[in-house]
Amino acid sequence: MTLKTKIQLFTGIFMLILTLIINTAIYMLFYKVSAEADLQNLADQTEQLVIAMKEQPDVISNELFRSFAPAEGMIRVVDQDGTIFISAQQSVQYDIPLDFSSNESQAIVKQGSEPDIAVISKPIIWGAGERAGEVVTLQVSTQLTHLHSTMRTLFTVLLIATVFMLVPIMIGGNVLSRFLLNPIKSLIQTMRENMQEATWKKIDVQNRSKDELYEMGKTFNAMIDHLKDNFEKQETFVSDASHELKTPISIVKSYAQLVKRRGTDNQQLVQESMEAIDSEADRMGKLVEQMLALAKNKHLAAKEQVHIVALLEETVTTFQTAYKREITFKKDVSDEVVLTGNRDQLEQVFYILIDNALKYSEDKVEIGIEMEHRQVLIQVRDYGSGISEAEQARIFDRFYRVDKARSRDTGGTGLGLSIAAAIVKEHQGEITVQSKVGEGATFVVTFPIV
């Protein structure tokens, strides 16, 4: 069963039940009010008859009772033995039992498909003839023909009204189902097209009311943008990784073929080829290692308390020993400053930044650490060629290199800063660059002190 059919069925059945309840309530209330009014009228007539009997006891006769008898009704008097000794009626088509009663009562006697009967039973003291002073029961009744006819008319009107109400309700349910289901059908169709045709089609949400369906469409479009962006990044990553690996593989293959053809008679060529093959193998190994690091750094490793000043000092000392370059370290914080994070990953960030500074600058490299508003700021500054504003926004992208030719010469893969940015982000930190062309660059890493 489709959702449209369910909506129509639910709407129709619900409104039918609701209409039947309301109409039944109207029918019963109208009957109750009308029947009580008829009973009250009959009670008033009975009271007038009793007054007339008291005022003129000498004229009590069948003629008096017949003059007070309601249309389509009758008046009867019964003694304590249950004997009817006076009866008067007009066009009566019914017969109801009568017993002596010492209590006044009012009742509606149901007659099935025939009109109901209103009955008033009232005990009185008989004031004439041989039965003077005897307590008897006066019964006045009438057939509610007019009420019966009115209720049948009301039933017909309510039935017709119910039918006329259900028709627009069903039409409204159909319109409502279309209004609700059209955006859903559009969403389903768009998803099928995206799956079958491998497109990134979105839903048109222009000129639509700002309701939940509108929000669903906006969310779907945002999801498509997110998936498209991730897919394009993945394609770019695979394409760039393939390109980066293809070059050293081609070089290795070329030198291997060269050694195979001419290496037997030329030891210098063999030596040169081995060095090139070894260098390119190192390049491929570094590239693979960095790509694995990007994947591993998606989830933060085990946390610990890291003395950040001591870690920086150790890292600077390692580079000073290895490169024999002027690398200065300035600290404006206490040695006891502690960060919560993974020591190896934080060390990798500083290795990447210092290594980049040494590669792209022949002058000194300055490293500094300071505190500002419960945050630790680490700065790595070089005095190289600098980075233009257009390139600053992209240097943290995977495989992006400011100077591709120079990066090739220095062994760069374009992944270092991407790895550093990923690690810093996992540590709730931020990494930025400040640079002008010809004036060097300063990378600033900020970590919160928790």
N, C-alpha and C positions, 0 to 999 in steps of 0.2 A: 504494500500500500504506500503510495507516494505521500510526501509531506503535505502536498496541496489537498489531497483527498482527506487526510487526517484533519487538517485545519477546517475544511468545509463540514465534515461530519461532526467534529467537536462543536463548532459554532452552531450548526443547525440543531443538534440534539440538546445542547445546553440551553439555547434560546427557546426550544420547544418545551423543555421541562420547566424553565422559568415562566414562560407564558401560561402553561397549564396551571402552575401553582398560583399565579396572580389571578387568572380567570376563575379558578375554583374558589379562591378567597373572596373575590368580588361576588360570585354567584351565591355563596353561603351567607355572606354578610347581608346582601340584599334580601335574601329569603328571610333571614332572622329578623331584620328590621321590619320588613313588610308583615311577617306573621305576627310579630309582637304588636304592631299597630292594629291589625285586624282583631287580635285578641282583646286589646284595650277597647276598641269600638264595641265589641260584643259585650265586654264587661260593663261598659257604660249603659248599653241598652238593657242589660239585666238589672242594673241598679235602678234605672227608671221604672222598670216593671215592678220591682219590689216596692218602690215609693208609691206607685199608683195603687198597689194592693193594700198598702197600709192606710192610705188616705181614703180609699173607697172599698172597704171590705165587703160591702153588700153587693157590689157589681162584679165580683170575681166570677168569671165564667169562661167557657171555651172561646167565646167571641172576643173577650178581653185579651186572652193569650194569643189568639190568632192575629189580633191587630198589632201586637208587639213582636210577633214572630218574624225573624229576619227573612229576607228573600233567600230562597233555596236553603231554608233552615227550619228548625222546629223547637218547640218548648214542651217539656214534659215535667210532671210532678210525681214523685214516688214517695210512698210512706215508708215507715220503718220496717214493714214486712216485705219491702221490695216490690210492692204493687203500684203500677202506674194508674193513677185515678184521674188525671187530666193530661191531655195531649193535644197540641195544636201544631200544624205544619203547613209549609207552602212549597210546592214543587220539590219535595224531598226525594232524592234518588239514593239514599243511603240509610243504613240502620246501624246504630251503635248501642252496645249494652249500657244499662243504667242500673247502678246499685245505690242504695241509701248511703249517704255520707254525712257525717257531722262536721266536716271541715270544708271550707271553700277552696276550690282548685280551678286552675286554668290549664288547658292542655291542647296540643295539636295532635290529632290522630292521623297517622299516615295511612294512605289508601292505595299504595302501589302506584299504578299508572293513572289512577283516578285522582281528582282534586282532593287535597287534605281537608280535614274537618277541624274547625275550632270549637272547643267545648268549654263552657263555663258551668261549674257545679257549685251551688250556693245553698247552704242550709237556712231555712226560714221557719218562722212560727205561723202556722196556718190560722187565719183569722175569721173564717166563715163556716157556717153549717155545722154539721155534726163533728167535724174534725177541728173545730176551733181550739186553739191552744196546743195543737199537736205539732211537733217538729217534723218537717218534711224536707226533701231535697228538690230544689228547683234547678233543672238542667236546661240551658239555652245553648243551641249549637247551630252552626251554619257551614255549608260547604264553600271552601275558598276557591271558587271557580275562577274568579277574576285573577287572583294571585297565581293560580296554576297556569292560566293563559299568559300572564306576564312573565313567569319564570321560563316558559317554553320559548317565548320571544327573546328573552335575555340570553338563553342558551344558544339560540340560533345566531344572534348578533355576536356573541363572544366567539363562537366557532368560526364564523366568517372573518371576524377581526383577527383571529389566530392565523388563519390561512393567509390573509393579506399581509400580516406581519412577517410570516416566515419567508414569503417570497423575497422582499427586499433584504431580509437577513441573509438568505442564501446568496443573493447577488453580492451583498456586502462582504460575505465570507470569501467569495470568489475573488473580488477585487483586492481584499486584504491579503489573501494568499499570493496573488500575483505580485503585489507590492513587496511582500516579504521575500518571495522566492526568486524574483528576477535578479537581484544582486547576488544571491547564492548560486543561481544557475550561471550567471556571468563569471563568478569566481571558479566554479567547476570547469567551465569551458576554457577559461584562461589557463588553469592548471593543466588541463589535458593538452592544450596547444604547446605549453612550455615543455611538457614531458615528451610529446611526440615530435615536435619540430626543434627542440633544443633552443628555444628562444627565451627572452627575458621580458615577455609581454606583461604589462601591468593593467590594472582595472581603472577605468575612467571614473573618478569621484567628483568631477566638476559638476556644479549646479545641483547638488544633492543636499538634502537636509542633514544637519549635524546630529545624527542619531547613532545607535549602536551599529547599524549596517554600514554607515559612513566610516565609523571607527574601524570596523572589520576590513573594509577596503583599504583604508590608509595603512593599517597594520600589514596587510598582505603586500602592498606596494613597497613598504619599508623592508619587509622580509626579502622581497625580490631584489631590491637594491643591495641588501646585505649579502645575499647569496651570490649575486652577480659580482660584487666587489671581491668577495673571498675567492670565487672561482677564477676571476681574472688575476688575482694575486697568485693563486696556485699555478695557473698557466704560466704567468710571468716567471715565477720561481723555478718551475720545471724547465722552462725554455732557457732562462739564464744559467741555471745549473748545468744543463746539457751543453750550452755554449761554452761555459767555463771549463768543463771537463773535456770537451772536444778538442780544444786548442792544445793542452799539454799531451793528450793522447796522440794527436797528429804529430806533434814534435817527437815524442818517444818513438812512434812507429817509423817516422822518417829517419831518425838517427839509427834505429835498429836495422833498417834496410840498407842504410849507407855502410854500416859496419859489415853487414853480410856481403856487400858487393866489393868493398875496397879495404876492409879492416885488416885483412891478412897481411898486406904489404905495407901498411901505414899505421904504426903504433901511435903516432901523434893524433891521428884521426880517431883511433879507438879511445884514447884518453879523453879527447874532447867530447866524443859521443857519450862516454860513460858519465862525464860530469853533467852534460846537458840532460841525459836521461835521469840522473839522480836528482837534479834540480827540479825537473818537471814532476817527478814522482813526489818530491816534497811538497810541490805546489798542489798536486791532487790530494795528497794526504791532508794538508791543511784545509783545503776547501771542504772535503768530506767531514773533517772534524768540526769545522765551523757550522756546517749545515746540521750536523747531529746536535751541536750545542743549541742551535735555534729551537730544535724540537724538544730537547730536554728542558730548556728554560721556560717552557710553557707552564710548568708547575714548579713552584718554589720548593727547593730541597729542604732538608731538615734545618730548623732555625737554631741559632745559638747566640750567645752574647759575644759580640766582636768588638775588640778595642781598635777603633778605626785608625787612631794615630799610629799605633804600633804597626798595623798592617800597611799603611802608606809608607812608613819609614823602611820597612823590609822591602817593599816593592821598589822604592827609589834606589836603595842600596844595590839591589840586583841589577838594575839597568845601568847604574853608574859603573859597576864592575864589568859588565858585559860590553858596553859600548864605548867606554872611555870618553864620554861626552860630558859637557857641563849641564848638570841637572840639579837644580836647587829645590829645596823643600822648606817651606815656611809654615809654621803652625801658630795660630792665635787661639788655640783651645787647650784645655787640660788633657794630659795623657790618659785620663780616666774616662773620657767620653766613650760611651758604649752604644753600639747599634744592635738591633735584633735582626738577624738575617743569616745567610749562609756565607761562611768565610771564603770558600773557594770561588763562589760566584762573584762576590764583591772584589776579590783579588783579580778575577778575570776582567772586570770592568776597567780597573786601573791599568792593567797590562795593555789592554786595547788602546786606551786613550794616550798613554805615554808612548807606546810603540808607534802610533800614528803621528804624534808630535815629532818624534825623532826621524821618521821617514820623510816627512814633508817640510822639514826645516834643517838647515845646516847650523843654525845658531843655538843658543842655549834654550833649555826647556825649564819652565818654572811650574812647580806644584805647590799649592797652598790649601790650607784648611782653616775654616773659621766658623763661628756660631752666629746665628741670626734668627731671633724669634723661635726658639726651640727647634731650630733646624740646623743641620750640619751642611756646610757648603764646601765642596772640594773643587778646586779650579786647576785645570791643566792648560798651560799657555805655551804656545810656540810663536816664533817670529819668522814664519815662512811666508809663502805667497798669499795666504789668506783665502777666504771663500766668499764668492759673490752672494748677494741677498737671494737671487733666484735659486742658487744651488743649496743654500742653507736649509731650505724647506725639504730637501730630498736626500740629504746625506745620511739620514737614518733609514732610508729604504734599502731593501736587500739588493745587493749587487750593484748599487749605484756608486760610481767613482767620479770624483771631480775631474781628475786628469787620468784618463784611461791609459794613455801611453806611459805616463810616469808610474802609475799603479802597477802596470805590467812589469816594469823594470824593477820595482821595489817589492814585487811579490804580493801585491794587494789583491784581494778577491771581492771587495765591496760588501763583505758580510760582517766585518768587525763592529762597526757602529750599530748595525741592526741587532747584533747580539748584546751589546752594551745597553742599548735602549730597552730591550726586552727584560734584561736582568733588573735594571733600575726600576722599571715599571712594576715588576713582581715584588719589589721591596718598597712599594708605595712612594717611590721617589720620582724625580724629574731630571731629565738631562736636556740642556740647551746649549747653543753655540752663539758666541758673539765674535763677529769677524768683519774686517774690511780688507778689500783686495790690496795686497802689498804691505799689510800691517800685521799679518799673522792671524791666529785664531785662538780663542779661549773657550774651552769646553767647561761647563759648570754642571756639577752633579749635586742635587739637593736630596737629603734624606731627612725624614722627620725623626725626632727623638721621642720615643714612646716611653 
